[in-house]
Amino acid sequence: MRIGDLARETGVSRRLLRYYEEQGLLRPVRLGNGYREYTEADVEAVNRIRALLAAGLPTAVIARLLHCVHEEDGEAVPSGCPAMIDGLRRERARISEAITRLQASRQALDSLLDTALRGS
């Protein structure tokens, strides 16, 4: 299938599919005329990529972990490979730290807002 077919089947734009390829997440076959040729395995890969992105993983991490994920009943399922577990733990810690920073920022904004409202 061509890139337009993959885009329709996955709901992902052509531009984003090209980005996935640039990041090493997809490796379509190139035909003699330069067109990309995708397979059903690429459809599944795009679905796994989308699931990992939804979990907050950046594409650089996904590139390292994608081989540790398989699809089961249309859902991305991580396997128990050590790279996957370690990578997920690191990303969870990174996201937790970001949440803590965002909560502190929200508290600071709430304080500023309360002070501004009292002064009005």
Backbone atoms as SQL, in Angstrom:
CREATE TABLE atoms (id INTEGER PRIMARY KEY, chain TEXT, resi INTEGER, resn TEXT, atom TEXT, x REAL, y REAL, z REAL);
INSERT INTO atoms VALUES
  (1, 'A', 1, 'MET', 'N', 0.850, -1.183, 0.000),
  (2, 'A', 1, 'MET', 'CA', 0.000, 0.000, 0.000),
  (3, 'A', 1, 'MET', 'C', 0.888, 1.238, 0.000),
  (4, 'A', 2, 'ARG', 'N', 0.373, 2.305, -0.520),
  (5, 'A', 2, 'ARG', 'CA', 1.099, 3.577, -0.594),
  (6, 'A', 2, 'ARG', 'C', 0.844, 4.396, 0.671),
  (7, 'A', 3, 'ILE', 'N', 1.553, 5.498, 0.786),
  (8, 'A', 3, 'ILE', 'CA', 1.471, 6.318, 1.997),
  (9, 'A', 3, 'ILE', 'C', 0.060, 6.860, 2.221),
  (10, 'A', 4, 'GLY', 'N', -0.644, 7.216, 1.148),
  (11, 'A', 4, 'GLY', 'CA', -2.013, 7.708, 1.295),
  (12, 'A', 4, 'GLY', 'C', -2.935, 6.640, 1.859),
  (13, 'A', 5, 'ASP', 'N', -2.726, 5.398, 1.434),
  (14, 'A', 5, 'ASP', 'CA', -3.527, 4.283, 1.950),
  (15, 'A', 5, 'ASP', 'C', -3.247, 4.074, 3.439),
  (16, 'A', 6, 'LEU', 'N', -1.973, 4.136, 3.800),
  (17, 'A', 6, 'LEU', 'CA', -1.609, 3.975, 5.210),
  (18, 'A', 6, 'LEU', 'C', -2.189, 5.106, 6.045),
  (19, 'A', 7, 'ALA', 'N', -2.148, 6.305, 5.506),
  (20, 'A', 7, 'ALA', 'CA', -2.712, 7.456, 6.216),
  (21, 'A', 7, 'ALA', 'C', -4.205, 7.258, 6.453),
  (22, 'A', 8, 'ARG', 'N', -4.927, 6.824, 5.430),
  (23, 'A', 8, 'ARG', 'CA', -6.373, 6.590, 5.580),
  (24, 'A', 8, 'ARG', 'C', -6.664, 5.468, 6.576),
  (25, 'A', 9, 'GLU', 'N', -5.884, 4.402, 6.493),
  (26, 'A', 9, 'GLU', 'CA', -6.142, 3.246, 7.347),
  (27, 'A', 9, 'GLU', 'C', -5.827, 3.508, 8.818),
  (28, 'A', 10, 'THR', 'N', -4.835, 4.358, 9.078),
  (29, 'A', 10, 'THR', 'CA', -4.418, 4.610, 10.459),
  (30, 'A', 10, 'THR', 'C', -4.937, 5.921, 11.031),
  (31, 'A', 11, 'GLY', 'N', -5.399, 6.816, 10.156),
  (32, 'A', 11, 'GLY', 'CA', -5.836, 8.130, 10.630),
  (33, 'A', 11, 'GLY', 'C', -4.673, 9.057, 10.940),
  (34, 'A', 12, 'VAL', 'N', -3.487, 8.721, 10.468),
  (35, 'A', 12, 'VAL', 'CA', -2.284, 9.521, 10.697),
  (36, 'A', 12, 'VAL', 'C', -1.928, 10.217, 9.382),
  (37, 'A', 13, 'SER', 'N', -1.596, 11.481, 9.453),
  (38, 'A', 13, 'SER', 'CA', -1.302, 12.243, 8.234),
  (39, 'A', 13, 'SER', 'C', -0.054, 11.718, 7.532),
  (40, 'A', 14, 'ARG', 'N', 0.011, 11.985, 6.249),
  (41, 'A', 14, 'ARG', 'CA', 1.191, 11.602, 5.466),
  (42, 'A', 14, 'ARG', 'C', 2.445, 12.252, 6.037),
  (43, 'A', 15, 'ARG', 'N', 2.305, 13.502, 6.401),
  (44, 'A', 15, 'ARG', 'CA', 3.456, 14.236, 6.951),
  (45, 'A', 15, 'ARG', 'C', 3.986, 13.548, 8.208),
  (46, 'A', 16, 'LEU', 'N', 3.075, 13.127, 9.077),
  (47, 'A', 16, 'LEU', 'CA', 3.474, 12.452, 10.309),
  (48, 'A', 16, 'LEU', 'C', 4.083, 11.083, 10.007),
  (49, 'A', 17, 'LEU', 'N', 3.556, 10.385, 9.025),
  (50, 'A', 17, 'LEU', 'CA', 4.137, 9.101, 8.633),
  (51, 'A', 17, 'LEU', 'C', 5.572, 9.290, 8.134),
  (52, 'A', 18, 'ARG', 'N', 5.805, 10.360, 7.380),
  (53, 'A', 18, 'ARG', 'CA', 7.171, 10.653, 6.915),
  (54, 'A', 18, 'ARG', 'C', 8.083, 10.965, 8.101),
  (55, 'A', 19, 'TYR', 'N', 7.538, 11.681, 9.078),
  (56, 'A', 19, 'TYR', 'CA', 8.308, 11.981, 10.289),
  (57, 'A', 19, 'TYR', 'C', 8.676, 10.689, 11.017),
  (58, 'A', 20, 'TYR', 'N', 7.721, 9.775, 11.138),
  (59, 'A', 20, 'TYR', 'CA', 8.013, 8.485, 11.776),
  (60, 'A', 20, 'TYR', 'C', 9.152, 7.783, 11.041),
  (61, 'A', 21, 'GLU', 'N', 9.141, 7.869, 9.731),
  (62, 'A', 21, 'GLU', 'CA', 10.206, 7.258, 8.942),
  (63, 'A', 21, 'GLU', 'C', 11.545, 7.945, 9.227),
  (64, 'A', 22, 'GLU', 'N', 11.552, 9.281, 9.277),
  (65, 'A', 22, 'GLU', 'CA', 12.774, 10.028, 9.578),
  (66, 'A', 22, 'GLU', 'C', 13.337, 9.637, 10.940),
  (67, 'A', 23, 'GLN', 'N', 12.451, 9.345, 11.886),
  (68, 'A', 23, 'GLN', 'CA', 12.858, 8.974, 13.243),
  (69, 'A', 23, 'GLN', 'C', 13.251, 7.500, 13.362),
  (70, 'A', 24, 'GLY', 'N', 13.128, 6.765, 12.279),
  (71, 'A', 24, 'GLY', 'CA', 13.489, 5.351, 12.290),
  (72, 'A', 24, 'GLY', 'C', 12.410, 4.442, 12.847),
  (73, 'A', 25, 'LEU', 'N', 11.194, 4.972, 12.979),
  (74, 'A', 25, 'LEU', 'CA', 10.096, 4.178, 13.526),
  (75, 'A', 25, 'LEU', 'C', 9.429, 3.316, 12.461),
  (76, 'A', 26, 'LEU', 'N', 9.438, 3.778, 11.244),
  (77, 'A', 26, 'LEU', 'CA', 8.903, 3.025, 10.100),
  (78, 'A', 26, 'LEU', 'C', 10.011, 2.874, 9.069),
  (79, 'A', 27, 'ARG', 'N', 10.027, 1.729, 8.420),
  (80, 'A', 27, 'ARG', 'CA', 11.035, 1.481, 7.375),
  (81, 'A', 27, 'ARG', 'C', 10.359, 0.870, 6.152),
  (82, 'A', 28, 'PRO', 'N', 9.629, 1.691, 5.416),
  (83, 'A', 28, 'PRO', 'CA', 8.948, 1.153, 4.235),
  (84, 'A', 28, 'PRO', 'C', 9.938, 0.779, 3.140),
  (85, 'A', 29, 'VAL', 'N', 9.515, -0.124, 2.303),
  (86, 'A', 29, 'VAL', 'CA', 10.302, -0.487, 1.130),
  (87, 'A', 29, 'VAL', 'C', 10.170, 0.657, 0.133),
  (88, 'A', 30, 'ARG', 'N', 11.279, 0.988, -0.534),
  (89, 'A', 30, 'ARG', 'CA', 11.234, 2.008, -1.584),
  (90, 'A', 30, 'ARG', 'C', 11.193, 1.308, -2.924),
  (91, 'A', 31, 'LEU', 'N', 10.211, 1.653, -3.712),
  (92, 'A', 31, 'LEU', 'CA', 10.080, 1.089, -5.056),
  (93, 'A', 31, 'LEU', 'C', 11.058, 1.784, -6.001),
  (94, 'A', 32, 'GLY', 'N', 11.232, 1.240, -7.183),
  (95, 'A', 32, 'GLY', 'CA', 12.140, 1.803, -8.172),
  (96, 'A', 32, 'GLY', 'C', 11.827, 3.249, -8.509),
  (97, 'A', 33, 'ASN', 'N', 10.552, 3.628, -8.430),
  (98, 'A', 33, 'ASN', 'CA', 10.161, 5.002, -8.740),
  (99, 'A', 33, 'ASN', 'C', 10.265, 5.934, -7.522),
  (100, 'A', 34, 'GLY', 'N', 10.770, 5.405, -6.398),
  (101, 'A', 34, 'GLY', 'CA', 10.945, 6.216, -5.191),
  (102, 'A', 34, 'GLY', 'C', 9.752, 6.211, -4.254),
  (103, 'A', 35, 'TYR', 'N', 8.632, 5.635, -4.671),
  (104, 'A', 35, 'TYR', 'CA', 7.448, 5.580, -3.812),
  (105, 'A', 35, 'TYR', 'C', 7.693, 4.642, -2.637),
  (106, 'A', 36, 'ARG', 'N', 7.073, 4.980, -1.529),
  (107, 'A', 36, 'ARG', 'CA', 7.130, 4.112, -0.357),
  (108, 'A', 36, 'ARG', 'C', 6.057, 3.030, -0.511),
  (109, 'A', 37, 'GLU', 'N', 6.408, 1.823, -0.105),
  (110, 'A', 37, 'GLU', 'CA', 5.449, 0.723, -0.131),
  (111, 'A', 37, 'GLU', 'C', 5.314, 0.189, 1.297),
  (112, 'A', 38, 'TYR', 'N', 4.092, 0.253, 1.838),
  (113, 'A', 38, 'TYR', 'CA', 3.823, -0.173, 3.205),
  (114, 'A', 38, 'TYR', 'C', 3.058, -1.488, 3.205),
  (115, 'A', 39, 'THR', 'N', 3.140, -2.201, 4.338),
  (116, 'A', 39, 'THR', 'CA', 2.455, -3.479, 4.504),
  (117, 'A', 39, 'THR', 'C', 1.518, -3.402, 5.703),
  (118, 'A', 40, 'GLU', 'N', 0.795, -4.467, 5.936),
  (119, 'A', 40, 'GLU', 'CA', -0.077, -4.535, 7.124),
  (120, 'A', 40, 'GLU', 'C', 0.743, -4.432, 8.406),
  (121, 'A', 41, 'ALA', 'N', 1.983, -4.918, 8.365),
  (122, 'A', 41, 'ALA', 'CA', 2.857, -4.790, 9.536),
  (123, 'A', 41, 'ALA', 'C', 3.112, -3.316, 9.868),
  (124, 'A', 42, 'ASP', 'N', 3.158, -2.476, 8.843),
  (125, 'A', 42, 'ASP', 'CA', 3.338, -1.041, 9.077),
  (126, 'A', 42, 'ASP', 'C', 2.092, -0.427, 9.714),
  (127, 'A', 43, 'VAL', 'N', 0.930, -0.925, 9.349),
  (128, 'A', 43, 'VAL', 'CA', -0.313, -0.457, 9.982),
  (129, 'A', 43, 'VAL', 'C', -0.242, -0.758, 11.473),
  (130, 'A', 44, 'GLU', 'N', 0.163, -1.973, 11.814),
  (131, 'A', 44, 'GLU', 'CA', 0.282, -2.356, 13.224),
  (132, 'A', 44, 'GLU', 'C', 1.352, -1.522, 13.920),
  (133, 'A', 45, 'ALA', 'N', 2.461, -1.265, 13.231),
  (134, 'A', 45, 'ALA', 'CA', 3.531, -0.452, 13.820),
  (135, 'A', 45, 'ALA', 'C', 3.039, 0.961, 14.117),
  (136, 'A', 46, 'VAL', 'N', 2.286, 1.547, 13.197),
  (137, 'A', 46, 'VAL', 'CA', 1.745, 2.893, 13.424),
  (138, 'A', 46, 'VAL', 'C', 0.816, 2.875, 14.630),
  (139, 'A', 47, 'ASN', 'N', 0.007, 1.852, 14.765),
  (140, 'A', 47, 'ASN', 'CA', -0.893, 1.748, 15.920),
  (141, 'A', 47, 'ASN', 'C', -0.097, 1.643, 17.223),
  (142, 'A', 48, 'ARG', 'N', 0.994, 0.881, 17.207),
  (143, 'A', 48, 'ARG', 'CA', 1.840, 0.769, 18.401),
  (144, 'A', 48, 'ARG', 'C', 2.518, 2.107, 18.697),
  (145, 'A', 49, 'ILE', 'N', 3.000, 2.769, 17.667),
  (146, 'A', 49, 'ILE', 'CA', 3.639, 4.086, 17.842),
  (147, 'A', 49, 'ILE', 'C', 2.650, 5.060, 18.475),
  (148, 'A', 50, 'ARG', 'N', 1.442, 5.095, 17.976),
  (149, 'A', 50, 'ARG', 'CA', 0.416, 6.004, 18.509),
  (150, 'A', 50, 'ARG', 'C', 0.114, 5.696, 19.974),
  (151, 'A', 51, 'ALA', 'N', 0.054, 4.412, 20.321),
  (152, 'A', 51, 'ALA', 'CA', -0.203, 4.033, 21.715),
  (153, 'A', 51, 'ALA', 'C', 0.943, 4.479, 22.621),
  (154, 'A', 52, 'LEU', 'N', 2.164, 4.331, 22.161),
  (155, 'A', 52, 'LEU', 'CA', 3.317, 4.745, 22.958),
  (156, 'A', 52, 'LEU', 'C', 3.403, 6.265, 23.063),
  (157, 'A', 53, 'LEU', 'N', 3.067, 6.973, 22.003),
  (158, 'A', 53, 'LEU', 'CA', 3.011, 8.432, 22.067),
  (159, 'A', 53, 'LEU', 'C', 1.940, 8.883, 23.050),
  (160, 'A', 54, 'ALA', 'N', 0.801, 8.205, 23.045),
  (161, 'A', 54, 'ALA', 'CA', -0.287, 8.554, 23.969),
  (162, 'A', 54, 'ALA', 'C', 0.129, 8.336, 25.420),
  (163, 'A', 55, 'ALA', 'N', 1.076, 7.424, 25.642),
  (164, 'A', 55, 'ALA', 'CA', 1.588, 7.178, 26.993),
  (165, 'A', 55, 'ALA', 'C', 2.620, 8.219, 27.404),
  (166, 'A', 56, 'GLY', 'N', 2.928, 9.153, 26.488),
  (167, 'A', 56, 'GLY', 'CA', 3.849, 10.233, 26.820),
  (168, 'A', 56, 'GLY', 'C', 5.294, 9.977, 26.446),
  (169, 'A', 57, 'LEU', 'N', 5.545, 8.909, 25.692),
  (170, 'A', 57, 'LEU', 'CA', 6.919, 8.601, 25.316),
  (171, 'A', 57, 'LEU', 'C', 7.341, 9.419, 24.097),
  (172, 'A', 58, 'PRO', 'N', 8.535, 9.992, 24.121),
  (173, 'A', 58, 'PRO', 'CA', 9.034, 10.697, 22.940),
  (174, 'A', 58, 'PRO', 'C', 9.473, 9.692, 21.872),
  (175, 'A', 59, 'THR', 'N', 9.546, 10.151, 20.632),
  (176, 'A', 59, 'THR', 'CA', 9.869, 9.248, 19.528),
  (177, 'A', 59, 'THR', 'C', 11.251, 8.612, 19.679),
  (178, 'A', 60, 'ALA', 'N', 12.203, 9.305, 20.281),
  (179, 'A', 60, 'ALA', 'CA', 13.536, 8.719, 20.471),
  (180, 'A', 60, 'ALA', 'C', 13.463, 7.490, 21.367),
  (181, 'A', 61, 'VAL', 'N', 12.641, 7.546, 22.380),
  (182, 'A', 61, 'VAL', 'CA', 12.464, 6.395, 23.278),
  (183, 'A', 61, 'VAL', 'C', 11.677, 5.308, 22.559),
  (184, 'A', 62, 'ILE', 'N', 10.656, 5.706, 21.824),
  (185, 'A', 62, 'ILE', 'CA', 9.853, 4.729, 21.081),
  (186, 'A', 62, 'ILE', 'C', 10.737, 3.954, 20.114),
  (187, 'A', 63, 'ALA', 'N', 11.673, 4.628, 19.472),
  (188, 'A', 63, 'ALA', 'CA', 12.567, 3.954, 18.524),
  (189, 'A', 63, 'ALA', 'C', 13.353, 2.842, 19.214),
  (190, 'A', 64, 'ARG', 'N', 13.705, 3.049, 20.470),
  (191, 'A', 64, 'ARG', 'CA', 14.455, 2.029, 21.211),
  (192, 'A', 64, 'ARG', 'C', 13.567, 0.911, 21.736),
  (193, 'A', 65, 'LEU', 'N', 12.276, 1.211, 21.955),
  (194, 'A', 65, 'LEU', 'CA', 11.402, 0.240, 22.607),
  (195, 'A', 65, 'LEU', 'C', 10.395, -0.434, 21.688),
  (196, 'A', 66, 'LEU', 'N', 10.244, 0.056, 20.488),
  (197, 'A', 66, 'LEU', 'CA', 9.184, -0.424, 19.599),
  (198, 'A', 66, 'LEU', 'C', 9.247, -1.931, 19.368),
  (199, 'A', 67, 'HIS', 'N', 10.455, -2.481, 19.306),
  (200, 'A', 67, 'HIS', 'CA', 10.580, -3.920, 19.079),
  (201, 'A', 67, 'HIS', 'C', 10.091, -4.744, 20.272),
  (202, 'A', 68, 'CYS', 'N', 9.886, -4.101, 21.413),
  (203, 'A', 68, 'CYS', 'CA', 9.419, -4.798, 22.615),
  (204, 'A', 68, 'CYS', 'C', 7.896, -4.755, 22.772),
  (205, 'A', 69, 'VAL', 'N', 7.205, -4.232, 21.766),
  (206, 'A', 69, 'VAL', 'CA', 5.746, -4.108, 21.841),
  (207, 'A', 69, 'VAL', 'C', 5.140, -4.924, 20.710),
  (208, 'A', 70, 'HIS', 'N', 4.074, -5.642, 21.031),
  (209, 'A', 70, 'HIS', 'CA', 3.346, -6.365, 19.994),
  (210, 'A', 70, 'HIS', 'C', 1.875, -5.982, 20.093),
  (211, 'A', 71, 'GLU', 'N', 1.136, -6.367, 19.112),
  (212, 'A', 71, 'GLU', 'CA', -0.285, -6.023, 19.080),
  (213, 'A', 71, 'GLU', 'C', -1.109, -7.255, 19.400),
  (214, 'A', 72, 'GLU', 'N', -2.078, -7.066, 20.283),
  (215, 'A', 72, 'GLU', 'CA', -2.968, -8.140, 20.682),
  (216, 'A', 72, 'GLU', 'C', -4.388, -7.597, 20.691),
  (217, 'A', 73, 'ASP', 'N', -5.242, -8.177, 19.887),
  (218, 'A', 73, 'ASP', 'CA', -6.634, -7.718, 19.783),
  (219, 'A', 73, 'ASP', 'C', -6.720, -6.222, 19.521),
  (220, 'A', 74, 'GLY', 'N', -5.840, -5.708, 18.656),
  (221, 'A', 74, 'GLY', 'CA', -5.863, -4.302, 18.280),
  (222, 'A', 74, 'GLY', 'C', -5.292, -3.364, 19.323),
  (223, 'A', 75, 'GLU', 'N', -4.642, -3.908, 20.350),
  (224, 'A', 75, 'GLU', 'CA', -4.099, -3.084, 21.421),
  (225, 'A', 75, 'GLU', 'C', -2.593, -3.319, 21.547),
  (226, 'A', 76, 'ALA', 'N', -1.832, -2.264, 21.796),
  (227, 'A', 76, 'ALA', 'CA', -0.387, -2.383, 21.983),
  (228, 'A', 76, 'ALA', 'C', -0.110, -2.991, 23.348),
  (229, 'A', 77, 'VAL', 'N', 0.665, -4.069, 23.352),
  (230, 'A', 77, 'VAL', 'CA', 0.971, -4.776, 24.591),
  (231, 'A', 77, 'VAL', 'C', 2.493, -4.874, 24.733),
  (232, 'A', 78, 'PRO', 'N', 3.045, -4.327, 25.837),
  (233, 'A', 78, 'PRO', 'CA', 4.492, -4.426, 26.030),
  (234, 'A', 78, 'PRO', 'C', 4.872, -5.839, 26.456),
  (235, 'A', 79, 'SER', 'N', 6.011, -6.285, 25.973),
  (236, 'A', 79, 'SER', 'CA', 6.529, -7.570, 26.423),
  (237, 'A', 79, 'SER', 'C', 7.431, -7.307, 27.619),
  (238, 'A', 80, 'GLY', 'N', 7.917, -8.347, 28.208),
  (239, 'A', 80, 'GLY', 'CA', 8.745, -8.194, 29.403),
  (240, 'A', 80, 'GLY', 'C', 10.217, -8.024, 29.110),
  (241, 'A', 81, 'CYS', 'N', 10.588, -7.570, 27.907),
  (242, 'A', 81, 'CYS', 'CA', 12.019, -7.448, 27.632),
  (243, 'A', 81, 'CYS', 'C', 12.619, -6.361, 28.535),
  (244, 'A', 82, 'PRO', 'N', 13.832, -6.594, 29.028),
  (245, 'A', 82, 'PRO', 'CA', 14.444, -5.655, 29.983),
  (246, 'A', 82, 'PRO', 'C', 14.517, -4.216, 29.477),
  (247, 'A', 83, 'ALA', 'N', 14.785, -4.019, 28.196),
  (248, 'A', 83, 'ALA', 'CA', 14.859, -2.661, 27.654),
  (249, 'A', 83, 'ALA', 'C', 13.526, -1.940, 27.823),
  (250, 'A', 84, 'MET', 'N', 12.444, -2.664, 27.628),
  (251, 'A', 84, 'MET', 'CA', 11.112, -2.071, 27.738),
  (252, 'A', 84, 'MET', 'C', 10.825, -1.657, 29.177),
  (253, 'A', 85, 'ILE', 'N', 11.089, -2.545, 30.104),
  (254, 'A', 85, 'ILE', 'CA', 10.797, -2.255, 31.514),
  (255, 'A', 85, 'ILE', 'C', 11.634, -1.083, 32.005),
  (256, 'A', 86, 'ASP', 'N', 12.932, -1.106, 31.723),
  (257, 'A', 86, 'ASP', 'CA', 13.806, -0.004, 32.143),
  (258, 'A', 86, 'ASP', 'C', 13.401, 1.304, 31.486),
  (259, 'A', 87, 'GLY', 'N', 13.109, 1.256, 30.193),
  (260, 'A', 87, 'GLY', 'CA', 12.703, 2.457, 29.477),
  (261, 'A', 87, 'GLY', 'C', 11.411, 3.036, 30.012),
  (262, 'A', 88, 'LEU', 'N', 10.431, 2.189, 30.281),
  (263, 'A', 88, 'LEU', 'CA', 9.161, 2.659, 30.825),
  (264, 'A', 88, 'LEU', 'C', 9.339, 3.243, 32.217),
  (265, 'A', 89, 'ARG', 'N', 10.176, 2.636, 33.018),
  (266, 'A', 89, 'ARG', 'CA', 10.431, 3.178, 34.366),
  (267, 'A', 89, 'ARG', 'C', 11.078, 4.557, 34.280),
  (268, 'A', 90, 'ARG', 'N', 12.056, 4.708, 33.383),
  (269, 'A', 90, 'ARG', 'CA', 12.716, 6.021, 33.224),
  (270, 'A', 90, 'ARG', 'C', 11.720, 7.075, 32.762),
  (271, 'A', 91, 'GLU', 'N', 10.894, 6.712, 31.793),
  (272, 'A', 91, 'GLU', 'CA', 9.930, 7.683, 31.269),
  (273, 'A', 91, 'GLU', 'C', 8.865, 8.023, 32.304),
  (274, 'A', 92, 'ARG', 'N', 8.471, 7.050, 33.103),
  (275, 'A', 92, 'ARG', 'CA', 7.501, 7.322, 34.165),
  (276, 'A', 92, 'ARG', 'C', 8.088, 8.308, 35.173),
  (277, 'A', 93, 'ALA', 'N', 9.353, 8.111, 35.533),
  (278, 'A', 93, 'ALA', 'CA', 10.016, 9.027, 36.466),
  (279, 'A', 93, 'ALA', 'C', 10.113, 10.429, 35.862),
  (280, 'A', 94, 'ARG', 'N', 10.439, 10.509, 34.570),
  (281, 'A', 94, 'ARG', 'CA', 10.533, 11.807, 33.887),
  (282, 'A', 94, 'ARG', 'C', 9.187, 12.520, 33.899),
  (283, 'A', 95, 'ILE', 'N', 8.129, 11.794, 33.616),
  (284, 'A', 95, 'ILE', 'CA', 6.791, 12.384, 33.593),
  (285, 'A', 95, 'ILE', 'C', 6.367, 12.797, 34.999),
  (286, 'A', 96, 'SER', 'N', 6.696, 11.974, 35.996),
  (287, 'A', 96, 'SER', 'CA', 6.359, 12.325, 37.389),
  (288, 'A', 96, 'SER', 'C', 7.053, 13.616, 37.802),
  (289, 'A', 97, 'GLU', 'N', 8.315, 13.770, 37.413),
  (290, 'A', 97, 'GLU', 'CA', 9.041, 15.008, 37.723),
  (291, 'A', 97, 'GLU', 'C', 8.397, 16.207, 37.029),
  (292, 'A', 98, 'ALA', 'N', 7.975, 16.016, 35.797),
  (293, 'A', 98, 'ALA', 'CA', 7.320, 17.106, 35.063),
  (294, 'A', 98, 'ALA', 'C', 6.001, 17.486, 35.740),
  (295, 'A', 99, 'ILE', 'N', 5.268, 16.496, 36.199),
  (296, 'A', 99, 'ILE', 'CA', 4.000, 16.760, 36.892),
  (297, 'A', 99, 'ILE', 'C', 4.261, 17.558, 38.163),
  (298, 'A', 100, 'THR', 'N', 5.290, 17.182, 38.909),
  (299, 'A', 100, 'THR', 'CA', 5.635, 17.901, 40.137),
  (300, 'A', 100, 'THR', 'C', 5.971, 19.358, 39.833),
  (301, 'A', 101, 'ARG', 'N', 6.761, 19.585, 38.773),
  (302, 'A', 101, 'ARG', 'CA', 7.106, 20.966, 38.386),
  (303, 'A', 101, 'ARG', 'C', 5.858, 21.738, 37.967),
  (304, 'A', 102, 'LEU', 'N', 4.978, 21.101, 37.212),
  (305, 'A', 102, 'LEU', 'CA', 3.747, 21.766, 36.774),
  (306, 'A', 102, 'LEU', 'C', 2.834, 22.088, 37.960),
  (307, 'A', 103, 'GLN', 'N', 2.758, 21.201, 38.928),
  (308, 'A', 103, 'GLN', 'CA', 1.941, 21.470, 40.110),
  (309, 'A', 103, 'GLN', 'C', 2.499, 22.656, 40.893),
  (310, 'A', 104, 'ALA', 'N', 3.819, 22.754, 40.996),
  (311, 'A', 104, 'ALA', 'CA', 4.434, 23.895, 41.677),
  (312, 'A', 104, 'ALA', 'C', 4.145, 25.177, 40.908),
  (313, 'A', 105, 'SER', 'N', 4.207, 25.120, 39.596),
  (314, 'A', 105, 'SER', 'CA', 3.889, 26.295, 38.775),
  (315, 'A', 105, 'SER', 'C', 2.437, 26.705, 38.973),
  (316, 'A', 106, 'ARG', 'N', 1.538, 25.724, 39.018),
  (317, 'A', 106, 'ARG', 'CA', 0.124, 26.040, 39.220),
  (318, 'A', 106, 'ARG', 'C', -0.095, 26.691, 40.577),
  (319, 'A', 107, 'GLN', 'N', 0.598, 26.200, 41.605),
  (320, 'A', 107, 'GLN', 'CA', 0.457, 26.803, 42.932),
  (321, 'A', 107, 'GLN', 'C', 0.963, 28.243, 42.921),
  (322, 'A', 108, 'ALA', 'N', 2.069, 28.486, 42.242),
  (323, 'A', 108, 'ALA', 'CA', 2.601, 29.849, 42.163),
  (324, 'A', 108, 'ALA', 'C', 1.627, 30.756, 41.419),
  (325, 'A', 109, 'LEU', 'N', 1.048, 30.263, 40.337),
  (326, 'A', 109, 'LEU', 'CA', 0.059, 31.057, 39.591),
  (327, 'A', 109, 'LEU', 'C', -1.196, 31.313, 40.419),
  (328, 'A', 110, 'ASP', 'N', -1.637, 30.297, 41.159),
  (329, 'A', 110, 'ASP', 'CA', -2.803, 30.481, 42.034),
  (330, 'A', 110, 'ASP', 'C', -2.542, 31.567, 43.065),
  (331, 'A', 111, 'SER', 'N', -1.341, 31.565, 43.618),
  (332, 'A', 111, 'SER', 'CA', -0.976, 32.584, 44.605),
  (333, 'A', 111, 'SER', 'C', -0.976, 33.970, 43.976),
  (334, 'A', 112, 'LEU', 'N', -0.388, 34.083, 42.777),
  (335, 'A', 112, 'LEU', 'CA', -0.396, 35.374, 42.075),
  (336, 'A', 112, 'LEU', 'C', -1.808, 35.827, 41.745),
  (337, 'A', 113, 'LEU', 'N', -2.623, 34.903, 41.309),
  (338, 'A', 113, 'LEU', 'CA', -3.993, 35.218, 40.973),
  (339, 'A', 113, 'LEU', 'C', -4.776, 35.663, 42.200),
  (340, 'A', 114, 'ASP', 'N', -4.596, 34.944, 43.315),
  (341, 'A', 114, 'ASP', 'CA', -5.274, 35.340, 44.551),
  (342, 'A', 114, 'ASP', 'C', -4.860, 36.744, 44.988),
  (343, 'A', 115, 'THR', 'N', -3.569, 37.032, 44.911),
  (344, 'A', 115, 'THR', 'CA', -3.061, 38.355, 45.279),
  (345, 'A', 115, 'THR', 'C', -3.627, 39.422, 44.348),
  (346, 'A', 116, 'ALA', 'N', -3.670, 39.119, 43.049),
  (347, 'A', 116, 'ALA', 'CA', -4.203, 40.095, 42.080),
  (348, 'A', 116, 'ALA', 'C', -5.680, 40.336, 42.325),
  (349, 'A', 117, 'LEU', 'N', -6.422, 39.287, 42.631),
  (350, 'A', 117, 'LEU', 'CA', -7.873, 39.442, 42.869),
  (351, 'A', 117, 'LEU', 'C', -8.148, 40.221, 44.153),
  (352, 'A', 118, 'ARG', 'N', -7.320, 40.046, 45.162),
  (353, 'A', 118, 'ARG', 'CA', -7.505, 40.794, 46.429),
  (354, 'A', 118, 'ARG', 'C', -7.221, 42.275, 46.212),
  (355, 'A', 119, 'GLY', 'N', -6.294, 42.582, 45.291),
  (356, 'A', 119, 'GLY', 'CA', -5.927, 43.964, 45.011),
  (357, 'A', 119, 'GLY', 'C', -6.910, 44.684, 44.100),
  (358, 'A', 120, 'SER', 'N', -7.822, 43.953, 43.493),
  (359, 'A', 120, 'SER', 'CA', -8.763, 44.570, 42.540),
  (360, 'A', 120, 'SER', 'C', -9.884, 45.279, 43.222);
